[in-house]
Amino acid sequence: MTGAQVERTDTAGTSGPGASAGARCRAWLLEGLSEQSARHPGPHATPQPEQEGHAWWRVMCLTGVDYFSTLGYQPGIAALAAGLLSPLATIVLIALTLLGALPVYRRVAHESPHGEGSIAMLERLLPWWSGKILVLVLLGFAATDFMITVTLSAADAAAHVVENPFSPGWMHGGNTWITLLLVAALGAVFLKGFREAMGIAVVLVGLYLTLNLVVLAVSAWEVLSHPVKIGDWTDAMTAAHSSPLAMVGVALLVFPKLALGMSGFETGVAVMPQVKGDPDDTYAKPAGRIRDTRKLLTTAAVIMSCFLLLSSLATTILIPQSAFKTGGPANGRALAYLAHEHLGQVFGTVYDVSTIAILWFAGASALAGLLNLVPRYLPRYGMAPEWTRAVRPLVLVFMVSAVLITLWFHASVDAQSGAYATGVLVLMLSAAFASTVAVHRRGHRAAALGFGTITAVFAYTLVTNVIERPDGIKIAGIFIVLILTTSFSSRVHRAFELRAAEVTFDDRAARFVTEAARSGPLRLIANEPQEHSRKEYRAKEYSQREHTHIPDGGPVLFVEVLVRDSSDFTADIDVRGDDKYGVRRLRVEGPTVPNAIAAVLLALRDRTGEVPHAYFDWTEGNPVSHLARFLVFGDGEVAPVTREVLRRAEPDPERRPRVHVG
C-alpha cells in the first residue's frame, strides 16, 4: 500500500451516461488496469524514480502494521505452545530473528531493491520452465501467508471485540460473523480505493506501540512489586522440568510454533520502492534506498524483539495458564487481558480499539502485498488474464478466498496459526536459500556458510511446523494447485496471442526491407535458424518458388527465428539483418517461432504499407505432438499457428499478412 497512482486505461467510451449497466460495471472493475506487466506497480503503485518517496521510519510503520500487530495474538500463542517456558522459547525466536531472518532480508534488500523480494531472486537462479514453476509454487505459499494474515488478523480483532466488557450481549459468541464483517469491510475499502495509507500506518503504529509500552510498564511494576510471582513461576518451571538443560531443550523443540513472531520481513522488502534514497540514486544502483531499507529492517526487528520478550514474560508470570486455553479470557488477547486487569476497563477498551484497528490494517497491508505480488508475475508469464492487472477483480477473488478460509477455521486464531506459520517459514526459507546462492556465486565463503546454516535452521523449523500442524501445508497445497491449474490453463488459452511488446529492426535489416519493398509486397521464406550451406539455401528458395508460386525474379528474404526461452510469454523482438552466400536473412530472437514471425510480418506491413507474404513448408508428424511442442518448446507446426496468431491479431482479412504453405 503506497498511495501512489497507477496507469489507467481510457474507459470514457464504456462508462459514459449512454453506456449499458454491464459496460459501466466492467469499466469500474477494470479501472486502473496497467499495461506494464514487467514492472507492475501494484494496487498502490510504486513511486516513479523521480518521486521522492518517504523517510525510512515512516515506511517502517507501513510494514509495521503487519509485523507489530502480531503482538495482539503472539503472546497467547506462545503461552499455548510453550506454557511456562514461553519466555525461553521466545528468546530462541528472537535469536533466530536477529541472527537469521534479519541478515537474510538485509541481503534480499541488496539483491532485489525494487520490491520483487526473494521470489525474484529464485526466479533468476533457475532457467526456463523450472524457474516459472518454482515461482508459481512460491506464490501459493505467499498467498497462504498473506491470505491467512487477512483472516487471522480479522479473527483476532473479532476476539477483542467480543471479549470487551462493554460489548453488547448479542455480540458474544459472534466471532465468525464479526470476522466476516471485518473482511467484507476490508474488501469494500479496496474496491473503493485505499489512499493515504502511509499517514494512517504511522498514527496506528505510534499509538499501538505506546499503549503496549504502557501495559508492559505497568505489568513490570506489578511483577517487581510482587516478587513472589517470579518465584511462583520459576518454582512451577522447576517442578515441571528436571533441569535447566531440559528446559532449554523443550524451548528449542517448541519454538517453531512461535514462528508467527517473524512475520513482516517479506512485507518489509516489498515496500522498498517507497523508501526515499539518496539524490544520486539510480534505478540500477539505489544505494541510499538499500541502506535505509536495512535501517528499517533492523529497527523493526529490534523493537519487535524487545516487545516480544517483555510481553512473553509479563503474560506468563501474571496470567494463569488456564486463561490461555480456547474460550479463555486471555486466548488471542493476552496483552489486552493485562490492560483490562491492571489499568481498568476504560483504558482496556482504548487498547482494544487500537488493537482492532491495527489488526484490521494489518489485513489491509497483507492484501495490498498480495495485490502487488500476483500481477508482477502471472500476466507476464501469460498465466493469467489481462484483467488480473486491475485491482478490483483480484480483490473480489481474494475476498471470496478469505470468506472460505474464515468459515473453514471458524474464525479461530489458534486454528489458523499453523497455516500462517507455514506460509511465513516457506518464504523465509526461500529467502535464506536465495541469499546463500547469491553470496556463494560472489565467492563469499564465510557468508555462504552462515546463510547456509540459517537455511538449515529454517528448513528444520518448517518441517517441524508442518508435521505438528499440517493444516498449513493443506491450505498452501490448495492455493498451489489452484494457481498451477489456472495458470497453465490461461497460458494455453492465450498461446495464440501476438505476445510481442515491440519489434525493432537494426540498420541492416531495415535496409534489406526497404530495398526488397521497391519490387512490391515483401516475400519472406521461413527457415530453420541453424547454419546452412549455400546449396541448402538455394534448394530452399527453389522449392518454395516451385511449390508456392513466388513470382519469378522477385527478391525474397529469409526469416529465421531463434527461440531464447520458450517459457517466456511476452518479449521485445529484435530483428537483425545479415547476408550469407548472397542470401539476405532476417534473424529474429523470440520466445516462440510462430508468434515472433507473426509480429515481424505485422511490423513489416506497417513499415512498408503493403501486406507481406510468408512461405512455409509443412512439418511431418502428429499434429497433437506439434501442438505440445509449440506450447512447451515454442516451435512445432509453425505455419498454421502463425496464421492463427495473425487471424486473432488482425481481424481485417484484407490487411492480414498472407501465409502460404507448400
N, C-alpha and C positions, 0 to 999 in steps of 0.2 A: 504494500500500500504506500504509494508515494505522492499521490495528489497531483501529478502532472497530467498533461493531456496526451491522448493517443491520436494517431492519424485517423481521420474519419472519411468514410465514403460518402459520396453525394447521394443523399436519399430524397432530395427535393421532389423528384419525379414520382416517388412512391408514397410520400407522406403528406401530400397536399390535401386541401379540402375535397377535391374530387376523387381522391383515391378510395378504393374499397377498404372495408374494415380489415380484411386479410392482408392487403398490401401495407396498410398503416402498421399493423401488428408486426409484420415481417421487417419493416423499416426500423421500428422501435427495437426489435430484438437484435438486429444486426448493426445498430448504431455503434460507431467506434471501431468497425471492422478494420484491422490493419492489414495492409498488403505486404508488409515486410516481415515475412516469417523467419528469416535467418536471424534477425535481431529484433524479435518480437518484444515490444516494450511492456507487455502485461496489462492488467486492468487499470493500473495507475502508473502510466508509462514512466520509464526511467528518464532522467533528465538528459537532454542533449549535451554534447561536450561543452557547448558554450554557456550552459547554465551553471550557476554557482553551486548548487547542492546545499547541504546543511552541515552544521558542525557535528562532529562525530558523536558527541554526547547526546544530541537530540536524536540522531539515528539510533543510538543505543536504546533509547526509550521506545522507539518503534519496534525493534526486535525484542525489547524487554517485556512488552505486554504478553508475549508468548513465554519467554524464559522466566520472568519473575512471578507470573501468575501461578506457576506450579506450587508456590508456597501455600496456595489455597487448599491443596489436597496432598502434597508430598509428605508432610509430617505424619498425617494419618495413615497413608500407605506404608510409610517406613515403620510405623508402630505395629501395623498388622503383620508386616513381613518379618521384622526382627524382634518385636516385643521389647523387652528391657534392654536389648543390645542395639536398639535403634541408633543411639549416638555413635557407637563403634562402627556400625555398618555405614553410617553417614560419613564418617571420617574416611573410610575406604572409597566411598563415592567421590568425595572431594578430592582425594589424591588422584583418582582416575580423571577427574575433570581438569585439574590444574596441570597434571603431568602427562595426560593422554589427549583428551579432546581438545584442549586449548592449543598445544603445539601443532596438532594435526590441522586445525582450522586456520591457524596463522599461516601454515603452508598453503592451504587451499586459497586463502586470500591472495597470496603471492602468485599462484599458478592460474587462478581464474578470477581476475579482478573486475569482471563486468557482470557479476550476478548469476553466472551459469552454475556455480557450485561444483561439488565433487563429481556429479554425473557427467559434466562436460569433460572433466579430466579423464575419466574412464572411457568416454566416447572416443577421445583422441588416441587412447592406447591400443584399441582393438580395431582392426580394419574391417571393411566390407560388412556383410550381414551380421557377423558376430557382435560388432560394436552396437549396431542398431537393436539387436535382440536384448543385449545387456541393458541398454538404456530403457527399453520397454519394461523389463523386469524391475529395474530400479524405480521407474515411475510408479509401478504397482506398489512398491514399499513406501515411496514418497506419498502416494495417495492415501495409504494406510495411516502414515504419520499425521498428515495434515487433516484428513477427514476425522480421525479419532480425536485430534486436538479440538476440532469444532464440537463434536458430540460430547466428549468428556468434559470440556470446559463448561458447556451449557448444562450438563448434568450436575456438575459441582455447583454452578451458580444456582440451579434449582434447589439443591440441598440447602444452600444458605438461605434461600427464600423460605423454604418450608420450616426450617428449624428456628427461624427468628421468632422470638416470643410475641412480637406484635403482628405476626401474620394471622389473618383470619382463619377460623377453624376449617372452612371449606377448602383451604389450600393444603391441609395436612394430608400426606399420602399422595399428593398430586405431582410427584417428581416427573413422571413421564410426560404429562400434558404440558407442564411448565417448561420442560426441556424442549419439547416440540415447538412451543410458542416462541422461545428464545431463538431456536434455529430458524423458524419462519421469519422472525424479525430481522435476523442477520441477512437472510436471503433478500428480503424486501429492501434493505438498505443498499445492498449491492446492485439490485435491479434499478434502484433509483439513481445510484451513482455516489460513491463514497468520496467526500472531499475533506480537506484539512485534517487528514489522518495524523500528520506529524504533531500538530499542536495538541490534539486530543491525547495522543500517546504520552507526550511529555507531562501533561497535567495528571493523567491517570497513574503513571508510574511514580511520579513525585509524591502524590497523595497516598498511594498504596504503600510505598516503602516507608513513608513517615509514620503511618498508622501502625505498620508492623514493628517499626522500631520502638514505638510507644508500648505496644503489647509486650515485646520481648524485654524492654527495660523494666516494666512493672513485674513481669514474671521473674526476672533475675532478682529483683528486690524481694519478692516473695520467697524465693529459694534461699537467698542469703539470710533473710530474717528468720527462717525456719530451717536451720542446717540439718535438722533431724530428717527432713525429706530426702536429702542427699544420702544420709546413712541408710534410710529405708530402701532406697533404690539400689545402692551398692550391696546391701545385705541380700536383697532379693536376687541380684545377679549371681552373687557368690553361692547362694543356695541352689540356684538352678544349674550352675555350671561348675565343674570340678576345679578348674584352674584358669588363670588369665589366658594361657595359651589356647585353651578350649574356647574361650570367649572370642578370641581373635579369629580362630578357625571358623566358628559359626558365623561371625560377621562377614568373613570373606565369602562364605557359601551363600549367604542370603542377599548380599549387596546387589546382585543382578536385578532383584525385584525393585530396587530403588532407582533404576535407570532413568525414570521419568525426570529426575532432577538434572539431567544433562540435555534436556530438550531446549531448542532455541539456537544452537550453533549453526544449523543449516540455514535458518532464517537470517542469522547474522551475516552470512556471506551473500545471501540472496539480495539483501538491501544495500550491498556495496555501492551500486551506482548512485545512491543518494548521498554518499559521504563527500563532503567538499574536499577536493585535493589542493595541491599547490598551484599557483598561477602558471607554472611551466609544465604542468602535467599534460600528457598527450594520451590519445586512446591506446597507443601501443605501449607507452610507459607511464602509467599513472602512479608514480612512486609515492606522492603525497597521499593519495587515496588508500594505497596499500598500508602505509604507515599508520594512518588514522583508523583504518578498519581494525588493525591489530590492537590499537589502543582500546577500541570499542569492545573487542572480544575479551581482552584481558581484564578490563574494568568490570564488565558484566560478570565474568567468571568469578572474580574475587568477591564482588558484592554478593553474588548468589551463594558462594561457598560459606561466607560468614553467616548469612541468614539461615542457610540450611542447618549448619551446626548448632547455632543458638536455638532455632526453633525445635530441633530434634531433642536437645537437652531439656528445654522448657516443657515440651509436651509430654516427654517420657517421665519426667520427675513429678509433674504437677497433675497429670490426668490419669485416672485409674485405667488399667488396661482393658477392662470390660467396656469402657465408653467408646473404644475404637471399633468395636465389632459392628457388623452390619445392623443398621437400625439404631445404633447407639448415638448419643448426642454429640460425640466428637468425630463420628465417622465422616470423612471427607471435609471436615471443617475444624480441625484441631485448634488452630490459632484463633478462629472465631469463638470457639468454646472458651478459651482463656480470656478473650476480650470481654465476653459477657460475664464470666465468672469473677474477674478481678477489677474490671473498670465500669461495670454497670450496664444496664440494658440499653441506655441511650447511646453510649459510646460503642457498645457492641453492635447496635443497629447501624451506626455510621460505618463501622468496619465492614459489616455485612454488605452494605450498599456499595462500598468501594471495591470489595472483593467480587461482587456480582458484576460490576462494571468492567473490571479488568479481565475477568474470565470471559465475559461476552466479547470484549475487544480482542482477547487472545484468539477466539474463534474467527474474528474478522481478519486478523493478521494471518492466520493459517490458511483461510480461504483465499486471501489475496496471494499468498505464496503459491498455492496450487494453481490459481488462475494465471499466475505469472510463469509457471513452470511448464504446464502442458502445451501451450501454444508455441513454446520455444522449439519443441521437438516434433510433435506429431504432424502438424501441417507441413513442416519442412521435409519430413520423410514421406509425404504423400499418404500418411496413415491416419488421416482424419479429414473430414470435410472442411471446406474453407470456412464454414460458419464457426468452427471452433476457435478462430482467431478473435471472434467477438466475445464480449464478457457475458452478456445476459443469457445466451443459450447454455453456456457452461455453468453458470450459476444455477440454473434450473436443474441441470443434470446432477450437480453436486448436492443440491438441496434434497433431491429425491433420495440420493445415497445416504445423506445424513439422517433423514427420517427413518429409513430402513434400519440403519445401524442402531439408532436410538431405541427402536422397537425391539430389535434383536436382543440388546443388552438390558432392556427395561430401564434405561436411564441410570444404570448403576455405575458409579465411578470405579469401584473396585473391579467390577467385571471387565471394564474396558481398559484397565491399566496394562494388562498383558499385551493386548494388541498395540497399544500406544508405544510401549517399550520396544516391541519388535520392530516397528517402523523406524523409531529413533536409532536403535542399535544397528540396523542394516545400513542406514545412511552413514552412520559414524564409521562402521566397518569399511564401507566402500571408500570413504574419505581417507581413512588411515592407509588402506591398501594403495590408493592412487598416490598419496604422498610418499609412500615407501618407494614406489616405482619411479616417481619423479626425481627424488634425490639420488636414487641409485643410478639413474641414467646420467646424472651430472657428476658422478664419481665421488659423492659424499658418503663414504662407507660408514662412518660413525653415525651420521644422521639416518642412513638407511637401516642400520641395526636398531636404533631407537624407535623409528617408526614401525619397523617390523615387529618389535616387541609389543608396541601398542596395538598393532593389528591383531596379534595373537590374543591379547587380553580381551579386546572387543569381540573376537570370534568366540572365545570361551563364554563371555557374558551373554552373547546372543544365543548360543546353543543351549546354555543353561535355562535362559528365559523361555525359549521355545519348548523345551522338554517339560518344564513345570507349568507353563501357561500356553498351551497350543492354540488358543483362540486367535492369538495374534497372527500366526502363520496361516490360519484358515482364512481370516479376513484378507490378509495380503494375497493369498492364493486366489481368492475370488477376484480381487482387483487386477491381479496379473493376468488371469485367464480372460477377463473381460477386455483388458487393454490389448492383449495379443490378438484376440479374436476380432475385435472391431478394427484394430489397426491393419491387420493383413487383409481383412475384407475391404476396407477402404482403399488399400493400396491396389488391390485387384480391380476395384471399381473405377479407380482414377488412372489406371495404367495407360489408357489411350488418350490422356490429355497431352497438350503440346509440351508443357513442362520445361520450356526454355525461358529463362529470365531475360536474356539479351543475346543477340547474335552479333559478333564483331568480326570484320574482315581485316586481315593485315594488308599492307600496301600491295604486295604481290598478288594476293587473291583478288583484291579489288581491281587490279589492272587486268587480270585474266577475265574477270566478269565483264568489264567494260568492253574489252576487245571482242569477246565472243558475242556480246549483245548487239554489235553492229550488224551481224548477219541474220538477226531475227531473234525469236524466242530461244532462250538458253536450253541446251540439251545436255543432261548430266547422266553419266553411266555410273551406277552404284557398283562398288568393287570392294573386295576384302582388303583390310588395311595392311596385311603383311607385304613385304617387299616382293616385287615381281620382276621378271626379265622383260627385255624389250619384246621378245616373241610373245610372251603371255599377254602383255598389254595390247599388242596388235591383234592377237587372236580374239581377245575380249571385245575390242571395238568392232572387228569384222563380224563377229557373231551377233552383236546387238544390231548392227546396221542391217544384217540379213533378216533377222527374226522379228524385229520391231519396226522396220522400215524407217530408220532415221534417214532424213534427206541426204542424198549423196553430196559429198563435198562440204557439207556444213560442219563447222567446228564443234567439237564435243569437249566437255570437261569431265574428268573422273572425280567422283566424290567418295572418300574413304573415311570411315568413322572408327576411331579407336575408343573402346569403352574404358573409361578410367575406373569408375566404381559403380557397378550396376545397382548397388543398394541405395545410392543417392536418388533423389526424386527430381529436384529442380537444380539447374546449374546454368551458368553463363556459357554460351557456345562461342569458342574462338575458332575461326576458320583461317588456316594458313595455306598459302599457295606455294607450290613448288613445281619444278619442271624436271622430269626424268625421262630419258630416252625420247625426248621430243613430245612426251605426254604431259599435258597440263593437269595437275591434280589439286583438288581442294581437300586438304587434310583437316579433319574435324575431331575434336575430343568431346565426349558427352557420356552421360550415364546409360543411355540406350541407343542402339543404332537407328531404329525407325523414327523415334521421336526427334532425334537430332537431325536426321535428313529432312523430316517434315519442317522443322524450324528453319533450316537453311533454305529450303525451297520457298517458303513464305517470305523470308527476308530478301531473297533474290527477286521475287515478284515485286515487292515494294521498292526495291532498289532500281530495277530496270523498267518497271511499268508494264511488263509483259508477263504472261503466265508461263513459267518454265515447264519443261518436260523431264521426267526422271525415268530411267530404264533399268529394269531388274531382271535377274534370272529366277526361275522357280527353284526352290530348295527341296531336295529329295528328303523323304522321311515322314513320320507320323505327325499330323497337324497338332495333336494334343501335346506331344513331346516338344514340338516347336513353340507352342504357347507357353509351356512350363519354362523353356529356356529363355524366352523373352521376359517372363516375369522375374526370373532369378538372375539370369546372366546378361540380359539386355540385348540379345540378338534373336535367334530363331528364324522363323519365316518373315523376312523383312518387308517384302512388297505389300502384302495385304494389310499388315499392321500400319505401315506408312500411309497407305490410302485411308485407313480408318481414322488415324490421327488427323489427317488433312480434312476429312469429311466433318469431323467434330469441330475443328478449329475454324473452318471456313464454310459457312452454310450456303454460300452462293456458288453453284457449280461452275458458273462462267469465270469466276475469279480463283477457282481452286486449281492448284498445280496438278498437272496430268501425270498419272502413274501408268507406265507401260511394262508389261511382263512378257518375256519371251522364253 
